[in-house]
Amino acid sequence: MEYILELKTIYDLLGKKFIIPYYQRGYRWTKSQVEQLLEDIWEFSKKRKNDYEFYCLQPIVVKKVDNNTY
């Protein structure tokens, strides 16, 4: 099976629905950590000055469930 990695912007993800399990490889995010990440991304999106600036996360693997859900 071949996997294709694609760089996506936050704006590419708008309107998509992500189902996130409570754990990832034995590590559990707290509600506070999730809120901090989302707030950080939101703040970046408001300050972004041009298309060359981007917020970078480590690779995230998603599996498509249907047209808009991953």
ABEGO torsion letter per residue (X at the ends): XBBBBBBBBAAAABGBBBBBBABBGGBBBBAAAAAAAAAAAAAAAAABABAABBBBBBBBBBBBABAABX
